[in-house]
Amino acid sequence: VTARRSDAGRPPARFIGDLDTPVALVDLARLESNLGAMAAVARDAGVAHRPHAKTHKTREVAERQLAHGAIGLTVAKLGEAEVLVDAGFDDLFVAYPLVGPLKLERLVALLERARLRFEVDTLDGATAASTFLAGQGRRVDVVVSLDGGAGRSGAASPEAVVDLAERVAELPGLELVGVMNYGNAYGTSDPETQASIGRREGEDAVAIAAAMRARGLRADVVTVGSTPTARHAVKVPGVTELRAGVYAFQDLKQVSLGPATLDDCALTVMATVVSHARPDRYVLDAGIKALAGEDYGWGTWGRPQARPDLAIIRATEEHGVIELPPGAADPGWRIGERVRIIPNHACGAANMHDELVAVDGERVVERWPVIGRGRFR
Ligand SMILES: Cc1ncc(COP(=O)(O)O)c(C=O)c1O
């Protein structure tokens, strides 16, 4: 347990009321239930789970994910991989293109202690990685990726992925092992549309893998992602791996999409009412440096768990402002009262905190250092 400076000289907190704010709390029962539910989605489909650790960036949640049957972890950045390898995890997928010798040097250093694979989505990136790794006498597993709708990394079409795969397979220093897709159902709350995006995510990946095999290439790994598409994508025969992330905590974004409920949200940021200078306004000590800056265009930054009809409608660095809409019942919070906020995006919010405090109801059970915090390189 790492004592924080603000706790110095005080007895360890036993109840959440003993904690200084803003502080990130993880409800253990909800976490367990979320972990179990997604593990079952993968298991029932006969698909391996490799959860994305960017959501929590902690050893303790990662251990629980492995205890629920995960075969390894996914990360976005090498910095996350480094702290997780230091913490003893030895099978990681960097689901991100690794570009530049500074990154590749660090990858090579990690290979002493862990099995790693990474994403390639351009021939230039793959060629540069190949030259570097072959020069070091290394051969590292890679998957080629499709842009499945997020509009970020990934080759532009299934055909382009297969063509890329053919070239990558010839490169020394890289061992092509499969294909990655990441469907994007974040823009819809319609269950049918989500299902069809998820199915398409799986089908495209499986079709690419089949085309790769038809050209004599290896495609053992067919990996799909995402909490909103998971249960649809894994049912496509031929998918081998799921990389769900935010499911561990759930959040207002997931609730807005449909399948998650407010009662699933395991991560809250507990804040203190610091000002109530106007009758219709409560100001909390949690702004974007405690909740993260994602408003998703909603014009809100999180909602009180006990009053989800209210919202933080303005957030600056250290102030979160709740204004009562006309007709809303006044919560009657006193100055100094604690309010637990469900963030819009749990992954962003967790990353703002040095520690996550694991709680059983109001009881403090453990304090988990967010070892991947700030590890975005
Ligand atoms: C490449 C990749 N895979 C998997 C995930 C996990 O998605 P989610 O957090 O929706 O479960 C993400 C999330 O950003 C991602 O970028």
The ligand as an ORCA input file, in Angstrom:
! r2SCAN-3c Opt
* xyz 0 1
  C      -7.096     -1.575    -30.671
  C      -8.065     -1.683    -29.550
  N      -8.499     -2.882    -29.156
  C      -9.373     -3.024    -28.149
  C      -9.871     -1.933    -27.464
  C     -10.843     -2.138    -26.333
  O     -12.068     -1.514    -26.630
  P     -13.140     -1.206    -25.473
  O     -12.464     -0.307    -24.505
  O     -14.295     -0.626    -26.171
  O     -13.475     -2.514    -24.846
  C      -9.436     -0.659    -27.838
  C      -9.934      0.525    -27.134
  O      -9.578      1.634    -27.367
  C      -8.516     -0.529    -28.892
  O      -8.076      0.664    -29.296
*
